[in-house]
Amino acid sequence: MKQENDTIGNNENKLGIWYRLVRRYRKFQLTLSPQQNLLYGFLTYTIMGWALLCVPYFQKQAVGGLDSLFIATSAISTTGLVTVSIFDTYTWFGQLVIMLLFQIGGVGYMTFTSFILLSRKSPLTHWHQRVLNAEFTMPRGFELKDFLKSVIVFTIIIETIGALCFYIAFTRAGVEPNFAVWSSIFHSVSAFCTAGFGLYNDSFEQFASNTSINSIISVLAISGSLGFIVVTDLWNRITKKTNKITFTTKIIFGVITILLALGTLAIYFFEPSVNQLGEQKLMASFFQSMTALTTVGFNTVPIGSFSLGVLLIVISLMYIGASPSGTGGGMKSTTLTALLAIMWSRIRNNGRVTFFGRTIPQERLYVATSIFILYAFVIFLSTVLLAMTEDFPLNQILFETTSAISTVGLSTGITGDLSTLGKTIIIFVMFVGRLGLLTFGLAILARKNKLEIVENETDLAI
């Protein structure tokens, strides 16, 4: 009896210690800025994923700690660069951990917990709202509660439909039915989260001529990269909560359409390696353009075989990237719009920066120029460092660093051959790319300040 009481007492004592630790961590979180909370949040998930992937039970074959850290960081950042084969190296449980990491990385680490609170009719705390507003850039007029519901509901619906479509396509393509189930779920989540992780060692090169699989990936990736702003905006318009879609949504649709078309035409006419696909040449050209711009990172043609000119075009598409508040990375399409607006307004000697007759708030212009400069600086610095530590051509190194900072996952084939220092550099670049360069800078250096809003300005989410 005494032993039983001692056991209960010890358990209660342990629970008390755990409770105190949780409370202290909670107090620590409240002292942080929203950007710092995001940094520590994603860092925590990265470390947890790394620890799990290092467990031998999750491995088919032994893998170094640095490679597991590389995979965990690549997953949480939804990049897709890998130093080892996911299928050959990790068991089903290891693959599940990787999938959960890029699911969290794609949708946002605060999103699911906040949605659970809303589902239980509990109001979001001020702390939750501040962190979510830092994680998702939204134009004025968007309700955070409606936005979160749109994110979760749309994610569940689109990934479920994607998995069902993948299963049909995979089984018709000759994939073993049992493996096709897991493959369909894994690749549906990976494509929508623009993670680029696959269970096939050649990405999707073996399915280069499969129209169904190419189409499913494209729809999922574009849906994720368009951003949840667009989804929420369109839903509000359909349900007649609003009378018109926002300026941000119009810009996102316009820019992505133009860039996809230009990228497709450039690859179609100037890339010799797609000629071997014959009648599927146009589809392959579109897919490679789409995978770079949406930052999904899958490929159906070996990227290492691309000519130098087309490689630079792909680098440009990766640099621009997807849209704000979506699953994709990159500088963002609206950032490009703001930069073009600044240039056009200066050329025409306008006192205000306008785009299609709409004035863009000065604060958004500051954000756009800061992001552009920071991205250029990190790409330059990491390229210089890798050029000093690695023995690869400059074009391959530049491609790798751009792919890492924009969380794309495309590679010319050098990732697995990077040195220890080279892998460490790419790990840091991928993590910062997912967090966002401006968010990372604010987390490290920023002082608190208030944003002044001018009433007659049209908002544009960057």
Secondary structure, DSSP 8 states (H G I E B T S, - for coil): -HHHHHHHHHHHHHHHHHHHHHHHHHHHHHHS-HHHHHHHHHHHHHHHHHHHHTSGGGBSS---HHHHHHHHHHHHTT----SS-HHHHB-HHHHHHHHHHHHHHHH-TTHHHHHHHHHTT----HHHHHHHHHHS---TT--HHHHHHHHHHHHHHHHHHHHHHHHHHHHHTT--HHHHHHHHHHHHHHHHTT----SSTTTTGGGTT-HHHHHHHHHHHHHHHH-HHHHHHHHHHHTTSSSS--HHHHHHHHHHHHHHHHHHHHHHHH-GGGGGGGGGHHHHHHHHHHHHHTT----SS-GGGS-HHHHHHHHHHHHH-S-TTSS--SS-HHHHHHHHHHHHHHHTT-SS-EETTEE--HHHHHHHHHHHHHHHHHHHHHHHHHHHH--S-HHHHHHHHHHHHTT----SS-GGG--HHHHHHHHHHHHHHHH-HHHHHHHHH---------TT------
